[in-house]
Amino acid sequence: MNNIMIGSVANGIGATKGKVKSVEIWGKRWNDKTYGNTYHAVRVYVNDELIGTSPITYGYGDSYVQTAEGILRKAGYFKRKDPRESLFRYTQDRKIKYKYYASDVKLKRELKDFAG
C-alpha cells in the first residue's frame, strides 16, 4: 500500500482541503480466472475532488473500501480515535455524505486504465 498516490497542488489532485461534506469511493475489480485471484483499484473523492488513487491491489469483495480508508488516512481526512471504527460509522457520526461502489471489469487492461 506504499504506492498510493495522494494528491498535491503540483499534480492537481486534492489541491484544497477544508470541511469534509462528502466522501465518494469508486472501485473497479478484476478476477484473474487462471489463478482465481481478485484485484481492485480505487479512486477516492472528498467534496467531489479527487484526493487519491491506488495501484492494482489484491483483494475481493469490499476490500477496496479498506484500500480507500488507507488513502483517506494518509491524506489526513480519516482521523479516528478508535481503530475499530469503520469509515461508514465515522462519516455517519459526523453527518458526512458517504457513497461507495465498485464495478467488475472483464479485462485486466480495464483495471490498469482505471488505476492509472
Secondary structure, DSSP 8 states (H G I E B T S, - for coil): -TT-EE--TTTTSS-------EEEEEEEEEEETTTTEEEEEEEEEETTEEEEE---EE--TTHHHHHHHHHHHHTT----SSTT--HHHHHHHTT-EEEEEEEEES-HHHHHHHH-
